[in-house]
Amino acid sequence: MNLPPLLSEDEVHQRASELRIWKLIDDHHLVGVFKFKDFKEALEFTVKVGAVADKMNHHPEINLSWGRVEIIIFTHDRDGLTEWDFIFAGEVFDIFER
């Protein structure tokens, strides 16, 4: 599998500025915090995100708690942000908006 290249700092900042909910941390990873009315809704969202992650073969760090899901994204094999991370962030946001 060919990994995409790391994005330049300018590309990372440009793409991050277009995202809603996601925050850019240390020009290295994206963090999104998604809030729900209860644990069940947060868990259902987490399962949906997991299915997309498996399909894309791009697996985030997910922290699930009552009414809250925190997702951390970066390309581990590149140790930074690539196009895949921003595509995945968009997919996760789409799940949240449904």
N, C-alpha and C positions, 0 to 999 in steps of 0.2 A: 504494500500500500504506500502510495506516495503522499507524504505529508505536505501540507501547504507551507509556504515560507512564513516566517514571522512578519507581521506588518511593521512598517516604520512607525516611529513615534507620532509623526503627523497623521498618518493613516489611522492609527489607533484613536487619536484625539478626535478626528473628524467623525469616525464611525460611532464612537462613544457619545458624541454630542447629539446624534440622531436617535439614540435609544431612550425609551421611557422606562422608569423604575430602576434600571441598571446603573450602578456607579462604577467608575473606573478607579481602581486602587493601584497606586504605585506604578502606573503605566504597564502593569503586568497581568492583572486579572479583573474580571467583572464580578460584581456582587449584586444580586437582586434579592430583595426582601418582599415576600408576597404575604399578605394578611387575609385571613379568613374568619368566619364567624365562630368556628369551632375546630376541634381536632379532626373530625371526620372529613370536613371539606379540605383541610390542609393535606390529609393523607391521600384523598382522592386525587388532588392536584399532583402530589408527589408521584403517585403511580403513573399518571399520564405522562409526566416529565420523564420518568424512567423508561417508558415505552419508546418515546421519541429518542432518548439517548441511546438506547439499544439499537434502534433502527439506523441511527446515524453513526453508530460506533464511536460516540463522542460523549464521554461520561463525566459529568460534573460532580462536585462535592455537594451533597444535599444535607442540610440540617433541618429536621422536622421537629416542631414543638406545637403546643396547643395554639391553634389558630395562626400559625406562622411557619413559613418555609423560607429558609435562606439558601440560595444557590450560588456557588462559586464556580466560575468558568475560566479556564485557560487551557491551552494545549500543553499537556504535561510533557510530551515527547519533544516539544520545542521550547519549553519553559517560558512561555509567553503567549501573546495573543496572535491568532491567525484568523483568516477569513471564516473558518469553521466555527470559531467561538461566537462571532457576530451572527452567523446564520442560526446557530443553536439558540442564542439569546432571543432572536426574533421568533423562533418556534415556541419557546417557553412563554413569551409574552402573549402570543396568539392563544395558547392554551388557557392562560389566565383570563384573557378577555372573553372567552366563550362562556 
